[in-house]
Amino acid sequence: MYAKIIQTIENTYQIKKPRLPIDTITKILNIIQDVSTTVISRDKGVIQLLDLSISQHMKTGSSNLSSN
């Protein structure tokens, strides 16, 4: 039910969802696995996730963020 409503809204207003590249998803999952198996600390995992987020935005540029 909700999927149909969301799809209608997206089509009506031509909303494009950003897609995450597979390598980004893999890096996120690896960080989560490292934290859960105590390979790295939670703090280090957070830092790695934040660093990943910043580096991804820098690669794509800030123009993608303000394209509304």
Order of alpha helices (4+ residues) and beta strands (2+ residues): alpha-alpha-alpha
